[in-house]
Amino acid sequence: MGDDTWKDLFPGAFSQAFFFSSFNVRDLHTVDNGIMEHLYPTLDSGEWDVLIAHFLGVDHCGHKHGPHHPEMANKLSQMDQVIQGIVERLENDTLLVVIGDHGMTKSGDHGGDSELEISAALFLYSPTALFLRPPPEEPEVIPQISLVPTLALLLGLPIPFGNIGEVMAELFSVVEDSQPHSSALAQATALYLNAQQVFRFLHTYSAAAQDLQVKEFHRLNNLFSKASADYLRLLQSPQGAEAALQTVITELQEFLRGVRALCIESWARFSLVRMAGGAALLAAACFLCLLIAQWATSPDFHLPPLLIPVTWGLAGVVVCAGLLATTELKLDPVVLGAVAAMGSVLHILWKAWAGWGSKRPLAALLPIPRPVLLLLLIRFAAFFSDSFVVAEARAIRFLLGSLILLLVAQLHWEGKLLPPKLLTIPRIGFPAPAGPSGHKGTHALGLGVGLLLCIRLAGLFHRCPEETPACHSSPWLSPLASMVGGRAKNLWYGACVGALVALSAAVRLWLRRYGNLKSPEPPVLFVRWGLPLMVLGTAAYWALASGADEAPPRLRALVAGASVVLPRAVAGLAASGLLLLLWRPVTVLAKATMGAPRIRTVLTPFSGPPTSQADLDYVVPQIYRHMQEEIRGRLERTKSQGPLTVAAYQLGSVYSAAMVTALTLLAFPLLLLHAERISLVFLLLFLQSFLLLHLLAAGIPITTPGPFIVPWQAVSAWALMATQTFYSTGHQPVFPTIHWHAAFVGFPEGHGSSTWLPALLVGANTFASHLLFAVGCPLLLLWPFLCESQGSQKRRQPQGNEAEARVGPEEEEVEPLMEMRLRDAPHHFNVALLQLGLKYLFVLGIQILACALAASILRRHLMVWKVFAPKFIFEAMGFIVSSVGLFLGLALVMRVDGAVSSWFQQLVLAQQR
């Protein structure tokens, strides 16, 4: 009864079962109450041999509130009462076993291998003395691997076939000083039964797998044969053989521990060929990204048809398969796939070397500036140190802050931070530069200081790795429901709602500043009305989630229903807004202007159709004259006044407006999957991105007509910021810190048998920062053009005769083109997007390559399963999510570009008509 996991592990094994859903960690009482409803009646009936009651309230309470919350004290008191009730009903031939299947960390999580997580309690009780040894003065630390054979022998059951654990023989000893022989014999008997079972498993496994070390296998086989013969001989003549019994106990323990060591060493085997193939493939992909990013600016750049790399890949597979067949080696599909992928890029590499590399020095293939190259090398080498991987959260903040200081220093070296007096002093032969450079310098310094401040504030939201016991995790990562004080909870709730309102207001103000909020398009209307609804729904859900346990009984059904509806409604609104944005991504305001207004014939209105011939004689000529004037007016406008003119507003920010809107709509569902106070981190994320984009735009010159190049400093800073936000949202690259509660946002009752949806929700929570920064990566290209709108430009009129100069103004206001400059050179725009995506993939690829090499080279390291392997898994998943997000971001820009082209074509057709 209880945890329904038993049903999946042992289907049909129980004569009677009462199972309850166990996956909802927010539910503290359903499983426990269901057990208590059936536990005591079943105990009293006596119709059972083994009764298993798997309570989950303490486990769920640890996940939801942590081990030190008052609710944990309530659950532990409830368990005390349950144990007391069971003890009062026990009969003399019954054994009570109270055991935990795992421990928990200071935050209430488990799944790792820390001492707190792998240590669990074991309490044995019976009304009569089953064991003659007194309890120890101090609690013993019992390895989990020893529990299975020990409990099996205590219950009189066969030890499970696949067990390789060592029985706790001390439990089977007696305490009478007059019978030391009986105590040693009992221990030897327990160990012999255990060794027999392990010996059978070892022989069966070795015959099936044939991957054990032969020499060690024979040694253990001989050791068991000798210990078994000695034990059987002592059973026949047990008197006066205490020393021999101790020798047998030592031999049996040596056999059991040797078998376990042999199996562990055999099961921790690695395929070096696959490791080398994977590392080579990753390295080739990174080099290919770097090569094409550099080669894309060449005039003769073009990618080959798809058939050519496929043919080269198949040729590589044929050659590799032939070599493996001649050497009689096993065909490995993974290795063949790696060879196919490597072969598919050989044509591009060869053509690049023949057509482009021979014309330029090899150093041109490494266009990365030296400071950024040094930073990437430090980042690459850090993955080979377990200390740096554990402390990566602090290392990332240091690297990001150093890169920001480097950007500010670069602006100073380029003379963009000098005071205006120094810039206005004319030099011999050079005119004085124009423009408020001093103001720009102060602005850039302010951006740098703001960025460093945001990095410091985001560092306050941190989760300590378990390898640093002196570190204390931020209490702000826990949900508001875990807080005890009502006043503090209300203050924090107000701050979280304030962060939501600030984020929504900032986006609206930004769209209003660039004029896109005036557009009548559906996405803008959704930002006006749908975004406040999303804020309201998120705030209402947080209020219910933080006080659900305090709700009156009569309102709990309503609260439970609202907890289901509100998150789904917010997610549905976000999805609707994204669909509207994909449908109508051009958020501009168009007004038609047709020259000077004409005086038209005013028709006398009629309240109904003509009722007499006189009415028809009056109305029809007026309609005819009106049609004549309309046709004449169109001809005159075509000849004298020119074609129809359409004034379009907000075209200069049409790409960025779509990107910012999409990121905002995407952020709200991701924010719902986190704890309430993480909303402050999301606000810092948007503010930090805004400051970084402005700082990068200050140092990126706009060259028209192209090529448009995003510098490596910008791409590296963007990737570092994604990793920094991953840690600031309370994550660590280890499994115990995964936020499993995200699977129940909108689904408090669980998902039934479905696994893909909870996995999607937990994955979105874990890699939210990777997704947001990857989708927003095209802003690195768009933002410098957007920052061109620091005021209207003045354009002087051409000097004609003096009368014309006096009549017309000497200067006229010219609106900056901003992002429309990208459409002046569509080829350069496409190349810039390709370059940006490849640079971002290169920076991410260097990280995943370093993690793969570290896990491969350090595969025998003590911390490989605790540090390097989990880091590799999380980095690989983050790379996949970032790649998908980057594709979606670039696809959105291309969708906007296509919509803008269609919009212009419609204008041309309208003018022709």
N, C-alpha and C positions, 0 to 999 in steps of 0.2 A: 504494500500500500504506500502511496505517496508519489515519488518521482516516476514519471512515465518512461524514463530512460530504460528501466528494467524490462519494460514490455518489448522494446526494440532489441535489447541484448539477448533476452531469453524468451522468445515468443512461445507461448503455450507451456511454459515450464511450471506454472503455479496452478494449484487446484482452485484457488480463489484469489482475485486481485481487485484492488480499488486504486486505479491510477488517476492522476491529475496532471494537467499541463504544467511543465516545469520551466518553460523558457522565459516567462515574463518575470524579470528580476525586480520589477516594481511592485509586484504582488507579494506581500509578506504573509498572507493569512490563508489563502484558499487551500493550498496543499496541506498546511498544518492542521487546519480545522477539519478538512476531509479525513485526515488520518485519525484524529481524535474521535471522530464520529463513529469509526469502525474498530478502533484499536481495542478498547476495553471489552466490548461485547465478544470480539473474537478470542481474546485472552480467556475470558470466563467460559467460553464454550468448550475449550479443550480440543477442538477439531483441527489441530494443526501439529506439524512436526517442527518446521522452521517458519518463523514469522519475521518478515523484514518490514520495518517502518522507516521510510526514508524522508525525514523532515527537511524542508528547504527554507524555512523562515529566517534562520540565522544567516545562511548563505546569501539570501536575497537582501537582507538588511545590511550586510556588509557592502554589497555592491551599491545599494541605493544611498545609504547614510554613512557608512564607515563603521569601524569597530567601537568608536567612543561616543556614539549618539545615544541619547536616552531611549530611543526605540530599541536599540540593541539590548539594553538592560531589561526591557520588557520581554523581549523574545527569549533571553536567557532564563528569566524567571519562569516563563511559561514552560521551557524545557525542563527546568528543575521539578516543576509540578508533575510533568508527564513521567519523568523517571521515578519520582516518588510513588506515583500511582501504579506504575508497573511493578516496582519492588514489592509493594503491598500485596500484589496478586500472584507473585511467583510461587511455584511449587518447588519442592526440594530437588527434583531431578531436572531443573531448568537452569540454563545459563543465560544471563543477560550480558550482551556485548554492546557497549556504547562506544561508537567510533566515528571519527571524522574522516572524510575522504581527502581532505586537504586543509591547509591553513589559509591565512589571508594576510595581506600586507597592511601597513598602517593606514592605507587608503581604502581597505576592504576588498581589494582585488586579489586574484590568484591566477596561476597558469605558468609562472616562472619556476626557477629552481633556487630561490632564496630560502634561507632557513625558516623564515616565517611562513612561507608558502608550502614547503614540503614537510613541515612538522605538524602532526595531528595527534589528538588525544586517543587513548585506548583505555577503556574502563571495563573490567570484567567483574561480575558479581553473581553469586549463587547463595541461596539460603543455607546450604550445607557446604562443608569444606571440600571443594573439588581439588584444590592444590594445597600441598602441605608446606610449601615454602612461604614464609611471611612476606608481606609487602615490603619493598625497599623503603629506606628512610627518605631518599630523594627520588623524584620521578625519573624514570629511565627514558632515554631517547631511543625509540624503536624505528628502525628503517622500514619504509613502506614495503620493500620487497620481501621482508620477513613475515609480514602479516598473513599472506595467503597460506603458506604451508602450516603456520602455527595454528590459525583458526581451524583449518581443515582437520588437523590431528586432535585438537581440543573437542571438536564436535563429532569425532569418530567418522569423518568422511575421507574419501580418497583425496590425495593432493592432486590438484588439476595438472593435466598432462604437460601443458606448456610452461609450467613454473620452473624458474631457475634460481629462486630465492632460497635462503638458508633459514631453517627453522630456528626459533628461539629455544634452544634445548634447556636453558636454565629454568624455564617454566615447568619442566617435567621432573625436576629434581625434588627430593624429599629432604627434610631438615633434621631427622633424628641423627644425632652424632654416632649412635651405635650401629647405624646402617649406611656408612659411606659408600659401600659397594652397591647397594640398591639405588642410591642417587646417581652414581656414575653410569650404572646399567640403564636406568631410565633415559638419561641423556643420550647414551649411545644408541638406544633403540629408536628414539625419535630421529636422530641424525641418519641412522641406517635406512629407515623408511623414506626419508627425504632424499637420500642419495640414490636409492633404487629408482625412484621416480625420475630424478634428473638424468640418471644413466640411460634409462629407456628413451627419454626425450632426445638425449645427445646422439644415440645410435640412429634413431629414426631420422633426425634432422640431417646428420652427416650423410646418410644414404640418399636422401632426396636432394640436398643442396650441393654437397661435395665442394664446399668452399672453406672448410676448416683447415687449420694448419695440421698437417699429418703428424709431425713429430710431437707436438703438444697433445694431440688427440691420443696418440698411443701412450704417452706418459700418463695421462689422466686415466686411461683405460686400465693400465697396469696398477695404478694407485688404488682404484676402486676394487680391483680384484683382490689385492693384498688386504685392504681394510675389510672387505666383505668376508674373506676367509678367516681373518683374525676374530672378527665379531662372532661368526658362527662357531668357531672353536671355543671361545669364551662362554658361549651359552651352554655348551655341554659340560664345562667344568668352571663354574663361576666363582668358586671359593678361592680367596687369596690372590686375586688377579686385578687389584686396584690399579697398579702401575700399567698393566697391559690395557685396561679399559681406557685410561687417559690417552695412551698412544693411539688406540682406535678412534677416540673422539677427535684427536688432533688430525689424523689422516682423513677422516670423513669431512671435517671442516675444510681441510686443504683441498680436497677434491671438489667440494661444492663451490668454493671461491675460485678455484682454477677454471671450472666450467663456465662460471659467469664471466670471468675475464676473457676467456677464449671466445665466447659468443659475442661479447661487446666489441672485441677487436675485429671479429669477422663481419659483424653487421655494420660497422663503421668503415665500409669500403668505398672507394672513390674511383670513378672512371676518369683517368688522367687524359685519355684521348678526347673524351667529350669536353672536359674542362679546357683543354688547349684549343679545341675547335671553337668553342663558344667565345673564349677570350679573343682569338684571332678574328672571328666574325665581328665582334663588337669593335675591335680596333680598326678593322677595315671600314666599318660603317662610319665611325667617327672621322676617319681620314677622308672618306668620300664626302661627308657633309662639309668638311673644311675645304676640300678641293673644289666642289661645285659652287660653294659660297664665294670663293675667290674667282672662279672661272666664269661665273654668271655675268660679270661686268664686261667680259670680252665681247667684241662685236660678232665674232664667229661662233658664239655659244649657242648650241642647240642640243637637246637630248635625243638619243636615238629612238627609233620605233621600239615598241614593246617586244616585238618578235625577236630582235637581235639579242637582248640580254637573256631572254628565255632560252634561246638556242645555245648560248654560251654556258648557261647553267646546266642544261641537259648534257652538254658535252663534258662538263666537269664531272657530272654524276657517272657517266659511262666510263670515263677514265679511272675514277676512283673505284668503282665497282670491279673493273677489270683487274686493277692492282690487288684488291682484296681477294679476288677469286684466285689469282695466281699464287698468292702467298697463303691460301687456305685459311684466311682469317674470317671471322664472323662479320656479316654485313650489318652494320649499325645504321638504322634509318635516321637517327639524329645526326650522325656524322655525315651521311649522304646529304641530308638537308643543308648542313652547314657548307659543304662543298658546293652544292648547287647555288646557294646564295653568294658565296665567294666568286664562283665562276661568272655569275650574272653581272658583276661589276667590273670584271677584267677588261671588257671591251671599252667601258667608259674610261678606266684608268689608262689603258693603252692609248686611246685617242687623245686624252688630255696630255699625256706625256709627249706624243708625237706632234700634235698640232699646237699645243700651248706651252707645255713645259720646256720644249727645246728653244723657244724664243725668249724665255725669261729665265733668270737664275732660280735655282731651287729654293732660295730663301724667300722668293715671292709667294711660295705656297704657305708660308707662315706669316700672315699679315697681322697677327695678334700683337698689340703693343706689349713692350717688355713688362711694365707693371702688372698688366692683366695676365700675361703669361706666367709671371712669378706667382700671382695669386692662385691661378689654376693648378700650378705645380704643388703649391702648399696644400691646396684642397685635395689633390690627388694623393699626395703622400700621407695625409692625415688618416685616410681610411685604413692604413696598415697598422695603426696603433690603437689598441683597445682603449687606452686612456683618452685619446682624442675622440674616438667614436662615442664613448660614454659622455664626454664633456662637449659634444658637438654643439649643443645649444649655446653655450658661451663662446665657443670658437666662431660660430657663424656670426654672432653679434660683433665680435672683434673684427672679422674680415669685412663685414658690410660697413662698419664704421670707418675702417681704414680706406675702403674704396671710395666712400663719400668724401673723406678728407682729400684723397687723391684727385677726385673730380674738382673740388674747390681749388686745390693747388694748381691744377691744369688751367682752370679759368684765369687764375692770377698770372700764370706764365704767359698766357695768350693776351694779357693786357686788358681783360674784361672786368677786373676788379680794381683798377687804378682809380684814384680820385679824379673828378672832372677837371681840376686845375692842371694836373699833369698831362692830361690828354689834350687840352686846348692850347698848350704852348706850341706854336708852329715851329717846326724844324726847318733847317735850310733845305730847300728843294722839295719839301713835302707840305701839303696843306694840312691844316688842323682838322682832325676828325670831328665829324658832326654827330650829334646824338647824346642823350643823357647817359653816358657810360657809367658815371659814378652812381647814378640811381640803380642801374642794372647790377653793379657790383655789390651795393648794399643789399639788393634784393636776393642775389645769389648767396651771399653770406647768411642771410636770414633763412633761406631754404635749407642750407647745410646744417645750421644750428637746429632748426626744427626737425630735420630728419634724425639727427643724433638724439634729440630728446624723445622722439617717438620710439626709436629703437630701445632706449633705456626704459621707457614706460611699458613697452610690450614685454620686456624681460621680467617684469614683475609677475606676469602670468606664466609660471614655469612649474613643471613637474620634475621632481628629482628622480634620477635613476637609482635603482636599488643598490648599485655599487657604491653610492656615496651616502652612507648612513648619517653623516654629520649634516647633510643638506635637509632642509625642510621645504616641502612643496607648498606652493601658494594656496592658501585657503580659498582663494577666489575662484578656483576651478570647480569647486563642488556646486551642485544645484542649490537653489534657494530653499528647497524642501528640507535640506539637511541642517539648516540654521535653526537655532533654538529660540533666540530672542526675537520677539515680534517687532520691536521698534527697528532693530538693525535690518531685519528682513524687509520691512517696508521701505527703508531708505535705499537699500540695494535695488529693490524692485523699481523704485522711482528713477534711479540712475540708469538701469537697463532700458526702461521705456524711453528715458531721455536720449539714450544713444540711438534707439530706433528712430525717434523723431528727428534727431540731428542728422542722421544718415539720409533719411528721406528728404528733409528740407535742403540739405546740401546738394543733392542731385537735382532737385527742382530749381534751386537758385542757379546752378551751373547751366542748366538748359535754358533758363530765362536770360542769363547773361549773354549767351550766344544766340538768343532769339528763337531757338528751336521749340520752346514751350508755346509759341504763338501758332504753331502749325496745326491745321485742322485734321491731321492724319490720325488714324486709330491708335497707333502706339503712343502718341503724345496725349491723346485723350485718356488712355489707360494710365499713363503716369500721373495725370491730374487727379483721377478719381480712383483708379484701382490700387495705386500705391498706398494711399491713406488707409484703404480697407485692409491691405496686407499688414500694415503697421498695427491697426486696431486688432486684427485677428491674432497676430503674434503676441501682443500685450495681454489679450484676454486668455490665451492659452497658458502663458507664463503664470498669470494670476491663479488659474485653476491648478496647474501642476505644483506650484509652490505651497498651496494650501489644501490639497486634496485630502490629506489625512485629517485635517481639522474641520472638514465640512460636516454639517449636521447629517444624521442618518437619513432624514427625509429628502435631502438634496443630493445625496451621493449618486443616485441614478442619473440625475440631470448633469452633475459634474462629469460622470463617466461618459455620458453621451457627447457632451461638449468637448471632452478631451479627444474624442475620435473625430468629430466634425471639423473643429477649428484648424488643426494642422493640415488636414486634407483640403480644406477650403483655401488656405494660404498657398499650398502647393498647386492647386488647380488654377488659382488666379495667376500665379507666376507662369505656369505653362501657357495659359491663355495669352498673357502679355507677350511671351516669346513668340508664339504663333502669329500674333498680330504684327510683331516686328518683322518676322520673316516674310509676311504677306505684303506689307506696305512699309519698307524700311526707309524710304526717302521722307524725312521729316522737314519739309520746307514749306514756305508760304509763297504762293504765286499770285501775282496780280496782273491782269491784262490792262495795258494802256494803249489807246488808239488815237492819240493826238488830241487836238482841240475838240471840245464838244460841239456838236451841230444842233441847230434849231430844227426840231422835227415837228411835223403836223400833229396837232393834238386831236385825237379822236374823241367825239362825244360818246361817253359810255352809255350803253343800254343795259337795262336791267334784265332783259330777256331777248329772245330771238325776234326779228322783225315780224310785225303782225299785219303789215299792209304794204302795198306797192310803193307808197310814198316813203316808207321807212327804207325799203330796199334801194330806191332811187337815191336816198341820202347817204346810206352807209357804203354801198359798193364803190362809188367814185372815190370816197375817202380812202378805202383800203387800197385801191389801185394806185392813187397818188402816193400813198405811204410806201408801197412796194417800189415804185419808181425812185423815190428819194433814197430808199435803202440801197438799191442797186447802184444809183449814181454816186452815193457816198462811198461805197466800197471801191468803185473805180477810181474816184478821186484820191482816196487814201493810198491805193496801190501806186498811182502815178506820182503824186506830189508828196505825200506824207510818208511813204515807205511802207514796209510790211507791218503786220501786227507786232507790237512790242509787248513782251511779258517780263515783268520785274519779279525776279526770284530772290527771296530772302532766306538766310540761314543755309545757303549752299556751301559756305566755307567750312561748316562744321558738321556736314551731313554724315561723314563716316564716324567721327568721334561720338556724335550724339547716339548713333545706333549702338556703338560699343559700350558706352557708359550705361545706357538703358538696359542692355542685355546683362551686363555685369550686376547691376542693381537687382534686376528680377531674379537672377541666378543666386544672389547672395542670401535672399530671404529664406528660401527652403533650406539652404545649407545652415543658416543661422538657427533655424528651428531644431536641427539635429544636435546642437550643442547645448551646454548648460547656459542659463540665462546671462550670467556675468561675462560670458565670452562675447556678448554683443559689444562690449567696450573694445575688445581686441579687433573685431570686425570694423568698428569705427576707426581705430588706429590704422588698420590695414588700408582703408580707402584714403585716409589722410596722408599716410606715409607714401602711398603710390602717387598721390597728387603732387606731393612735394618733390619726390624723385623725378617724376616726369618733367616738372618745371625746371629742376636743376639740370637735367640732361638736355632739355630744349635750349637752355642758355648757352650750352657749349657745342651744339650741333648746327653748323651752318646750312642754310637752305640754298642748294644749288639747283638752278633751273636753267635749261630743261634737263635735269638729271645728270648723272645717276644719283639716286637717293640712297644713302648708305647710313645704316644705324651702327654706331661704333660698338666695339666689343665691350667697352666699359659699361654701356647701358644694358646690354644683354646679360653680362655677368652679374651686375647689381640686381637685375630683375629676378634671375634664378636664385641668388642668395636670399632675396627677400621672401621668395616662396618657401624656402626651407626654414627661414627664421619664423615665419607665421605658423608653420607646422608645429614648431615647438611652443610658440606662444599660445596656441589653442589647447595646450594641455596634453600633447601627444609625445610619445617616445617610440623609437623604432624597436619595440619589444612587444610581445603579445599580451602580457598582463595589463598594459596600459590602454588597450583598445577600449573605446567607449561603447560597450555593448548596449547601453540603454538607448542608443540611437535607433536600434531595430524596433523599438516599441513606440516611437513617436507617431501618433496617428493610429497605432495598432496596439492598444494596451492589453488586449486579450490574446495577443500572439498572432502567428501566421498559419497555424495549422501545420500541414505537411509541407508547405512551401518554404524553400530555402533561398531562392534567388532574390526575393524582395528584401528580406532582412539583411542579406549579404550586401545588396546594393545600398541600403541605408547606412549600414556600418561603414562601408567603403567610402561613401560620400562624406560622412563625418570625418573619417581619418584623413582623406586626401582632398579636403575642401580647398586648402591653400594652393595645392598644385593645380587644381582645376581652374580656380579663379585667375591666377597669374598666367596660366597658359592661354586661357581664352582672351585675357586682356593684353597679351603680348603685342598685337599689332598697334597698340597705342604708342609704343616706342617709336614707330615710324610716323604716326599721324600727329603726335603732339607738337613737334617743332613747327609744323605748318599751322597748327591751331594757334600757337602763341604769336603768330604774325599779327594778330588782331589787337595790337596794343594801341590802337587808335587809327583813325583814317589817315591815309597818305595824301600828300598834296602833289598834284601834277600841274605843271605850268602849261598854260595855253600856248600854242605856237604863235610867235610874234608876226602879226600881219601889218596892215596899215595902221596908222595912228588912231584913226577914228574907231576902227574895230577894237583896238586895244582899250580905248576909253569906255566903249559901250559895254563890253563883256568883262567879266572878272578875270584877273590875271591868273588865278589859281582856282582849281575846282577840287571838290572832295572826291576821292577815289577809294572805294571800299577795297580792303585787301582781299586777294584771291584765296588765301589760306589753303585749305585742302583741295581747292579746285586746281591748284598748280599740278597736282598729281595727274589730273586728266589731260594736262597739256602734253604729257609724255607717257601714254599708257604702257608702252613697252618697259620703260624704266620703273614704272609703278609695279608691274608684275614681277620684274626682276628683284626689286627691293623687298617685296613680300616673300619671294623665294629665299633670298639671302637671309632675311630676318628669321624665318622658320628654321633654316639650316643652322644658323649660328646658335639659336636656342637649343636645338637638338644636339649640337656638338657639346655645349656646356653640360647638358644633362647626360649625354653619352659618356663624357669623361668621368662623371661621378659613378655611373653604373658599371663602367669598365673597371674603375678602381675597386669598387666593392666586390666585383666578381673575382678579380685577381687576388684580393686580400683573403676572401673565403677559400680560394683554391690553394694559394701558397701556404696559408696558415691553417690548413685543414686538420692538422694534428695539434694545434694550439689549445691550451687549456680553456680559452674563452671562445672557441669557435662556435659552439652551439648557443652560447649566452650572448655574444656580442656580434661577431662577424656574420654568421649565417642569418640571424634576424635582420641585421642591417641590410644585407644583400636582398632579402625578400622584400622589405619595405621600400628600398630604393628602386627595385624592379617594378613593383606595383605603382610607385609614384611616377616612374618613367612612362609606364603605359597610360596612366591617367593624364599626365602632362601632354603626351603625344596626341591623345584624343582631343583634349582641350585645345591644343594648338591648331589642330585641323579644324575644329569648330570655329575658332576665332578667325582664322584665315578665310574659311568658307563664308562667314558672316560679312567680312569686308568685301569679298567678291560678289556676294548677293547684293550688297548695297551698290557696288559699282555697276553691276548689271542693271539694277533698277534705275540708277541715275542715267545710264545710257538710254534705256527705254523712255525715260521721262523727257530727255532731250529730243528723241526721235518723235515723240508725240507733239512736242512744241513745233518742230519743223513741219510736220504734217498739217498742224493747225494753221501755221502761217501760209502754207501752200494753198490750203482750202480758202 
